[in-house]
Amino acid sequence: MKPEKETTTAQSSIVQPVSRRRFFTLAGIGVLAASTIASCKKDDAPMVTDTSIDLGSGDVGILNYAYALEQLEAAFYTKVVSSFYSGATADEKSRLAEIRDHEIAHREFFKNALGSKAIPGLEVDFSKIDFTSRDSVLGTAKAFEDLGVSAYNGAGQLIVSADYLLLAGKIVSVEARHAAYIRDMISNGSFADATAIDANGLDMSKMPSEVLSIASGFLKSKITANNLPTS
């Protein structure tokens, strides 16, 4: 139990008896202060409320981190499929719709698994994307898929639960399949080039701070990850 703080001189004066004259003097000051505050209130600057969304800590924070990325990807592919870019082939439409379904399934899985600990739905900002352009859509899809793979690879070392680590491994393999397909749509045979695989033959890896810095450019919602594990 923390020791009680020492009573200050100001606090002592409040609990001590006051004279009749002093009582009315203090009361008058209080009324004046209240009226002054009331008259100035309308001119005060509005109170700024922090609306940022914190991911949380530990494994829950990592799951919310993954959930945030899946929300972003699901929203992107839903938009793509709702109105395909000009010149989209039947095969492209089919594959992109399948990727959309995978991302929605991932999103809903994390939402249900987290339950009351899940972050709210995020508001996206796709104003930089031209959804009528194949180059713009596929270029963004490539960036999202590569980012997703590197995000899961980077977060793996931060997960404590073996069950969650297994889950992350299963999802990152699907994200890698998406990335490979999108890359080959853009340039056949580029699915495992040097921009995706390092000199040791391993996929790229990024820590949450770097991933969220990139993802924030496509989100209106502000995310904070100050409580995520770092090692």
C-alpha positions as CSV (number, residue, x, y, z in Angstrom):
1,M,0.0,0.0,0.0
2,K,1.4,3.4,-1.0
3,P,1.9,5.9,2.0
4,E,-0.6,8.7,2.1
5,K,0.7,12.0,0.8
6,E,1.5,14.7,3.3
7,T,-1.2,17.3,3.7
8,T,-0.1,20.5,2.1
9,T,-0.6,23.9,3.6
10,A,-3.3,24.7,1.1
11,Q,-5.2,21.5,1.9
12,S,-4.9,22.2,5.7
13,S,-6.5,25.6,5.2
14,I,-9.5,24.0,3.6
15,V,-10.3,21.7,6.5
16,Q,-9.6,24.3,9.2
17,P,-12.4,26.5,10.5
18,V,-12.7,29.9,8.9
19,S,-14.1,33.2,10.2
20,R,-17.4,34.6,9.0
21,R,-15.6,37.4,7.2
22,R,-13.2,35.0,5.6
23,F,-16.0,32.7,4.5
24,F,-17.8,35.5,2.6
25,T,-14.6,36.7,1.1
26,L,-13.8,33.2,-0.2
27,A,-17.4,32.7,-1.4
28,G,-17.2,36.0,-3.3
29,I,-14.0,34.9,-5.0
30,G,-15.6,31.6,-6.0
31,V,-18.6,33.3,-7.6
32,L,-16.4,35.7,-9.5
33,A,-14.2,32.9,-10.8
34,A,-17.2,30.9,-11.9
35,S,-18.7,33.8,-13.7
36,T,-15.4,34.6,-15.4
37,I,-15.0,31.0,-16.6
38,A,-18.5,30.9,-17.9
39,S,-18.1,34.2,-19.9
40,C,-14.8,33.0,-21.4
41,K,-15.8,29.4,-22.1
42,K,-17.2,30.1,-25.5
43,D,-13.9,31.6,-26.6
44,D,-11.8,28.7,-25.4
45,A,-10.2,26.4,-28.0
46,P,-12.1,23.1,-28.4
47,M,-10.8,20.2,-26.4
48,V,-8.8,17.8,-28.6
49,T,-9.6,14.2,-28.1
50,D,-7.1,11.5,-29.0
51,T,-8.9,9.1,-31.3
52,S,-6.0,6.9,-32.1
53,I,-6.5,3.1,-31.9
54,D,-4.0,1.3,-29.8
55,L,-3.3,-2.3,-30.8
56,G,-2.6,-3.5,-27.3
57,S,0.3,-5.6,-25.9
58,G,1.6,-9.1,-26.0
59,D,0.1,-11.7,-28.3
60,V,-3.2,-9.8,-28.3
61,G,-1.4,-6.8,-29.7
62,I,0.3,-8.9,-32.4
63,L,-3.1,-10.4,-33.4
64,N,-4.6,-7.0,-33.6
65,Y,-1.7,-5.9,-35.7
66,A,-2.4,-8.7,-38.1
67,Y,-6.1,-7.9,-38.0
68,A,-5.4,-4.3,-39.0
69,L,-3.4,-5.4,-42.0
70,E,-6.1,-7.9,-43.0
71,Q,-8.7,-5.2,-42.8
72,L,-6.7,-3.1,-45.1
73,E,-6.2,-5.8,-47.7
74,A,-9.8,-7.0,-47.5
75,A,-11.1,-3.5,-48.1
76,F,-8.7,-3.0,-51.0
77,Y,-9.7,-6.2,-52.9
78,T,-13.4,-5.7,-52.2
79,K,-13.0,-2.3,-53.9
80,V,-11.1,-3.9,-56.8
81,V,-13.7,-6.6,-57.4
82,S,-16.6,-4.3,-57.1
83,S,-15.6,-2.6,-60.3
84,F,-12.7,-4.2,-62.2
85,Y,-10.1,-2.1,-64.0
86,S,-10.4,-1.7,-67.7
87,G,-9.2,-4.7,-69.7
88,A,-9.3,-7.2,-66.8
89,T,-9.4,-10.7,-68.2
90,A,-11.7,-13.5,-67.0
91,D,-8.8,-15.2,-65.3
92,E,-7.7,-12.0,-63.5
93,K,-11.2,-11.4,-62.3
94,S,-11.5,-14.9,-60.9
95,R,-8.1,-14.8,-59.2
96,L,-8.6,-11.4,-57.7
97,A,-12.0,-12.4,-56.4
98,E,-10.4,-15.5,-54.8
99,I,-7.8,-13.3,-53.1
100,R,-10.6,-11.0,-51.8
101,D,-12.3,-14.0,-50.3
102,H,-9.1,-15.1,-48.6
103,E,-8.5,-11.7,-47.1
104,I,-12.0,-11.4,-45.9
105,A,-11.7,-14.9,-44.3
106,H,-8.5,-13.8,-42.6
107,R,-10.1,-10.6,-41.4
108,E,-13.1,-12.3,-39.9
109,F,-11.0,-15.0,-38.3
110,F,-8.9,-12.5,-36.4
111,K,-12.1,-10.5,-35.5
112,N,-13.8,-13.6,-34.0
113,A,-10.6,-14.9,-32.3
114,L,-10.0,-11.6,-30.6
115,G,-13.6,-11.1,-29.5
116,S,-13.9,-8.1,-27.2
117,K,-10.2,-7.4,-27.4
118,A,-10.4,-6.7,-31.2
119,I,-9.7,-3.2,-32.4
120,P,-12.6,-1.5,-34.2
121,G,-13.1,-1.5,-37.9
122,L,-10.6,0.8,-39.6
123,E,-11.4,3.6,-42.0
124,V,-9.2,3.3,-45.2
125,D,-7.9,6.0,-47.6
126,F,-7.5,4.7,-51.1
127,S,-7.5,8.2,-52.7
128,K,-4.0,7.5,-54.1
129,I,-5.1,4.5,-56.1
130,D,-6.7,4.7,-59.6
131,F,-9.0,1.7,-59.5
132,T,-9.7,2.0,-63.3
133,S,-6.0,1.5,-64.1
134,R,-4.5,-2.0,-64.2
135,D,-1.0,-0.7,-63.4
136,S,-2.3,1.2,-60.3
137,V,-4.3,-1.7,-59.0
138,L,-1.7,-4.4,-59.5
139,G,1.1,-2.2,-58.3
140,T,-0.8,-1.5,-55.1
141,A,-1.7,-5.2,-54.8
142,K,1.9,-6.1,-55.1
143,A,2.9,-3.6,-52.4
144,F,0.2,-4.8,-50.1
145,E,1.0,-8.5,-50.5
146,D,4.8,-8.0,-50.2
147,L,4.1,-5.9,-47.1
148,G,1.9,-8.6,-45.6
149,V,4.5,-11.3,-46.1
150,S,7.2,-9.2,-44.5
151,A,4.9,-8.2,-41.7
152,Y,4.1,-11.8,-40.7
153,N,7.8,-12.8,-41.0
154,G,8.8,-9.9,-38.8
155,A,6.1,-10.5,-36.2
156,G,6.8,-14.2,-35.9
157,Q,9.7,-13.7,-33.5
158,L,7.4,-11.6,-31.2
159,I,4.7,-14.2,-30.7
160,V,4.8,-16.2,-27.5
161,S,2.0,-18.7,-28.0
162,A,3.0,-21.7,-30.2
163,D,-0.6,-21.9,-31.4
164,Y,-0.5,-18.3,-32.7
165,L,2.9,-18.8,-34.3
166,L,1.5,-21.8,-36.2
167,L,-1.5,-19.8,-37.3
168,A,0.8,-16.9,-38.5
169,G,2.8,-19.5,-40.5
170,K,-0.3,-20.8,-42.2
171,I,-1.5,-17.3,-43.1
172,V,1.9,-16.0,-44.3
173,S,2.1,-18.9,-46.7
174,V,-1.2,-17.9,-48.3
175,E,-0.1,-14.2,-48.5
176,A,3.1,-15.4,-50.2
177,R,1.0,-17.3,-52.8
178,H,-1.0,-14.1,-53.4
179,A,2.2,-12.1,-53.8
180,A,3.7,-14.6,-56.3
181,Y,0.5,-14.5,-58.4
182,I,0.3,-10.7,-58.4
183,R,4.0,-10.4,-59.3
184,D,3.6,-12.7,-62.2
185,M,0.5,-10.8,-63.4
186,I,2.7,-7.7,-63.6
187,S,5.8,-9.4,-65.0
188,N,5.9,-13.2,-65.6
189,G,8.6,-15.0,-63.7
190,S,9.2,-12.2,-61.2
191,F,7.4,-14.1,-58.3
192,A,10.7,-14.7,-56.5
193,D,13.1,-12.0,-57.7
194,A,15.6,-10.1,-55.7
195,T,13.1,-7.5,-54.5
196,A,11.2,-10.3,-52.6
197,I,13.9,-12.8,-51.7
198,D,17.2,-11.9,-50.0
199,A,20.7,-13.3,-50.8
200,N,20.0,-16.2,-48.4
201,G,17.0,-17.3,-50.3
202,L,14.6,-16.0,-47.6
203,D,11.6,-13.8,-47.8
204,M,11.9,-10.2,-46.6
205,S,11.0,-9.3,-43.0
206,K,9.9,-6.0,-41.5
207,M,9.1,-5.1,-37.9
208,P,5.7,-3.6,-37.0
209,S,6.9,0.0,-36.7
210,E,8.1,-0.1,-40.3
211,V,5.1,-1.9,-41.6
212,L,2.6,0.4,-39.9
213,S,4.5,3.5,-41.2
214,I,3.9,2.2,-44.7
215,A,0.3,1.1,-44.1
216,S,-0.7,4.4,-42.5
217,G,-0.5,6.0,-45.9
218,F,-3.7,4.1,-46.8
219,L,-5.6,4.6,-43.5
220,K,-7.6,7.4,-42.2
221,S,-7.7,5.8,-38.8
222,K,-4.6,6.4,-36.7
223,I,-3.0,3.4,-35.2
224,T,-0.6,3.4,-32.3
225,A,1.6,0.4,-31.5
226,N,3.5,1.7,-28.5
227,N,2.7,-1.4,-26.4
228,L,3.7,-4.1,-28.9
229,P,6.6,-6.3,-28.0
230,T,9.8,-5.5,-29.7
231,S,11.8,-8.6,-29.1
